[in-house]
Amino acid sequence: RDDLIRRLTEDLERARRFQGALLPQGLPRTYGSVRVASAWASCETVGGDLYNVLPLPGDRLVLMVADVAGHGVAAALLVGMVKTAVERCLNDCVSKDRIEVAPAARAVLETLAPLNKNRVLTLFLGVVDAPGRTLHYLNAGHPPAVIWRPGSEPRQLGATTPLLSYGIGLGPAPSAAVPFAPGDRLAIYSDGLYEMRDPAGNEYGRDRLVRALVEKRGSIEKVVEEVVQETRRHAAGRPPEDDVTLLLAEAATRPPA
């Protein structure tokens, strides 16, 4: 029995290191015309949240947050497969003359096809086209991302297609585009952030999260830090029940040097 526990512990630790290696390093960081900051925490040794930041030629930037149902080693391995599937097709999806995000979601569906039919995930995938001042995005059943300019009303980017799972296809118009001009901010997050509960069982709440993101002032890294601290104060020491991810991006007001 002790040997079994030891092997399981070692397997979990290896999976934890594997999942950590999937995440982008060195944030906060500026990519061309866009600055990005993030926060991530797993509710267990390994979990089902993944985020990615990937620069592309032409001052374009991929921003992704995925949430795989479940936790543990299987969920960690699946997020690795999702990351690989998305990255593998991006060069074909984005070129000088076009930006398409739906093929990346189809690649994820192809990855899920041979697996357990109960494997599902939500995904927000965006491509910031800084020269075109546009965000091209796909929201597959994920919590709405928020786009705003400090001092203005936010816009929530809701689902454009159902969550990704075996046997569920993409919607008729799986992707969309919105303006993303210098000074605009974009927040992508997982539901674990706003589902943090206080000792009485009350959630922090999505509306409260959106208000906090929009109303806080300062750099995006400061906003990330203050929002995460606020949700933790709400929890008052109660451990999170789900993984927590927050990815915040801002279009620079000046072109890159």
C-alpha positions in Angstrom: 0.0 0.0 0.0 2.8 2.4 0.8 4.4 1.7 -2.5 1.2 2.4 -4.3 0.7 5.7 -2.6 4.3 6.6 -3.3 3.9 5.8 -7.0 0.7 7.8 -7.3 2.3 10.7 -5.6 5.2 10.6 -8.0 2.9 10.4 -11.0 0.9 13.4 -9.8 4.1 15.4 -9.3 5.3 14.5 -12.8 1.9 15.5 -14.2 2.1 18.8 -12.2 5.5 19.6 -13.8 4.2 18.7 -17.2 1.2 21.0 -16.8 3.4 23.8 -15.6 5.6 23.5 -18.6 2.6 24.0 -20.9 2.0 27.5 -19.6 3.7 30.6 -21.1 6.7 31.8 -19.1 7.9 35.3 -18.3 4.6 37.1 -17.9 3.8 40.0 -17.7 5.4 40.6 -21.0 4.9 42.8 -24.1 4.5 41.1 -27.5 4.7 43.7 -30.3 1.8 46.1 -29.7 0.1 44.0 -26.9 1.0 43.6 -23.3 -0.2 40.5 -21.4 -0.4 39.6 -17.7 -1.8 36.5 -16.1 -2.7 34.5 -13.0 -3.2 30.8 -12.7 -3.8 28.4 -9.8 -4.9 24.8 -9.6 -7.3 23.6 -7.0 -5.5 20.2 -6.9 -2.0 19.1 -7.7 -3.0 19.1 -11.4 -6.1 20.5 -13.0 -8.0 21.2 -16.2 -7.3 24.9 -16.9 -4.9 25.9 -19.6 -3.9 29.3 -21.0 -1.5 30.2 -23.8 0.0 33.2 -25.5 1.6 32.8 -28.9 3.0 35.6 -31.0 2.6 35.3 -34.8 4.2 37.3 -37.6 2.7 40.6 -38.6 2.2 41.9 -35.0 -0.6 39.3 -34.3 -1.0 37.5 -31.0 -2.9 34.4 -30.1 -4.6 34.4 -26.6 -6.3 31.2 -25.4 -8.0 29.9 -22.2 -9.3 26.4 -22.1 -11.1 24.6 -19.3 -11.3 20.8 -19.4 -14.0 19.2 -17.3 -12.5 17.3 -14.4 -9.1 17.3 -12.6 -6.2 15.0 -12.1 -3.7 13.4 -14.4 -6.2 12.7 -17.2 -7.3 16.4 -17.3 -3.6 17.6 -17.4 -2.8 15.2 -20.2 -5.8 16.4 -22.2 -5.0 20.1 -21.9 -1.6 19.2 -23.3 -3.3 17.6 -26.3 -5.5 20.6 -26.8 -2.5 23.0 -26.7 -0.8 20.9 -29.3 -3.8 20.7 -31.6 -4.4 24.4 -31.6 -0.7 25.3 -32.2 -0.4 22.8 -35.0 -3.0 24.5 -37.2 -2.3 28.1 -36.4 0.1 28.7 -39.2 -2.5 27.4 -41.6 -5.3 29.5 -39.9 -3.4 32.8 -39.9 -1.6 34.4 -42.9 -0.9 37.9 -44.2 -4.3 38.0 -45.9 -6.6 36.1 -43.6 -7.3 35.2 -40.0 -9.5 32.1 -39.2 -9.9 30.6 -35.7 -12.6 28.0 -36.4 -10.1 25.5 -37.9 -8.3 25.4 -34.5 -11.6 24.4 -32.8 -12.1 21.7 -35.4 -8.6 20.4 -34.6 -9.5 20.1 -30.9 -12.7 18.2 -31.9 -10.5 15.8 -33.9 -8.3 15.3 -30.9 -11.3 14.5 -28.7 -12.9 12.1 -31.1 -10.9 8.9 -30.1 -11.2 9.6 -26.4 -13.8 9.0 -23.8 -17.1 10.5 -25.0 -17.6 12.2 -21.7 -14.5 14.4 -22.3 -15.7 18.0 -22.8 -14.0 21.4 -22.6 -14.8 25.1 -23.1 -12.4 27.3 -25.1 -11.9 31.0 -25.7 -9.5 31.5 -28.6 -8.6 35.0 -29.8 -6.2 36.4 -32.4 -5.3 40.1 -31.9 -4.5 41.7 -35.2 -2.8 44.8 -33.9 -2.3 46.5 -37.4 -6.0 45.9 -38.2 -7.1 47.0 -34.7 -9.3 43.9 -34.5 -9.8 40.9 -32.3 -10.9 37.7 -34.1 -12.3 35.2 -31.6 -14.1 32.0 -31.0 -16.0 31.2 -27.8 -16.9 27.6 -27.4 -19.1 27.5 -24.3 -16.6 29.5 -22.3 -17.5 32.3 -19.8 -17.8 35.6 -21.8 -14.5 37.4 -22.2 -14.6 41.1 -21.4 -13.3 43.9 -23.7 -13.3 47.5 -22.6 -11.4 50.8 -22.6 -10.7 52.2 -19.1 -13.5 54.6 -18.2 -16.0 53.1 -20.7 -18.7 50.4 -20.6 -17.5 46.9 -21.1 -18.6 44.5 -23.8 -18.9 40.8 -23.1 -18.0 38.3 -25.8 -20.3 35.4 -25.2 -20.4 31.9 -26.8 -20.2 31.8 -30.6 -20.4 28.0 -30.7 -21.2 25.1 -28.2 -18.6 23.6 -25.9 -16.3 21.2 -27.5 -17.1 17.5 -27.1 -17.4 14.3 -29.1 -20.5 14.4 -31.3 -21.1 18.1 -30.9 -20.2 20.1 -34.0 -19.4 23.8 -34.3 -22.2 26.3 -34.7 -23.1 27.9 -38.0 -21.1 31.0 -37.3 -18.4 29.8 -34.8 -16.2 32.9 -34.9 -16.6 36.7 -34.7 -14.6 39.9 -34.8 -14.7 43.1 -32.7 -12.6 46.2 -32.7 -9.5 46.2 -30.5 -7.8 49.5 -30.7 -4.9 51.0 -28.8 -5.9 51.5 -25.1 -8.4 48.7 -25.2 -8.2 45.8 -22.7 -9.3 42.2 -22.9 -9.9 39.8 -20.0 -10.3 36.0 -20.5 -10.9 33.9 -17.4 -12.1 30.5 -16.3 -15.3 30.0 -14.2 -13.2 29.0 -11.2 -12.3 32.7 -10.7 -15.8 34.0 -10.1 -17.1 30.8 -8.5 -14.8 31.3 -5.4 -17.1 30.9 -2.4 -17.0 32.5 1.0 -17.4 30.4 4.2 -21.1 30.8 3.9 -21.1 29.3 0.4 -21.8 32.5 -1.5 -20.0 32.9 -4.9 -17.9 35.9 -5.7 -20.0 36.2 -8.9 -19.3 37.0 -12.5 -21.0 40.4 -12.5 -18.8 41.4 -9.6 -15.8 40.1 -11.4 -16.6 42.2 -14.5 -17.1 45.3 -12.4 -13.8 44.8 -10.6 -11.9 44.3 -13.9 -13.3 47.4 -15.5 -13.2 49.7 -12.4 -9.7 49.0 -11.2 -7.0 51.4 -12.4 -3.3 51.0 -13.1 -1.3 48.6 -15.2 -2.8 45.3 -16.3 -0.4 43.4 -14.0 -1.7 45.5 -11.1 -5.3 44.8 -12.1 -4.6 41.1 -12.3 -3.0 41.1 -8.8 -5.8 43.1 -7.2 -8.6 41.1 -8.7 -7.1 37.8 -7.6 -6.5 39.2 -4.1 -10.1 40.4 -3.9 -11.5 36.9 -4.8 -9.2 35.3 -2.2 -10.4 37.8 0.4 -13.9 36.8 -0.5 -13.0 33.2 0.1 -11.5 34.0 3.5 -9.2 31.0 3.5 -11.7 28.6 1.9 -9.8 26.6 -0.7 -10.9 27.0 -4.3 -13.2 24.3 -5.7 -12.0 24.7 -9.3 -8.9 25.9 -11.2 -8.4 29.6 -11.5 -7.2 31.4 -14.6 -7.1 35.1 -15.6 -5.5 36.4 -18.7 -5.4 40.1 -19.3 -4.2 41.9 -22.5 -3.9 45.6 -23.5 -3.3 47.1 -26.9 -0.4 49.6 -26.6 -1.2 53.3 -27.2 2.1 53.6 -29.1 3.5 51.4 -31.9 6.4 49.1 -30.9 9.9 50.5 -31.2 
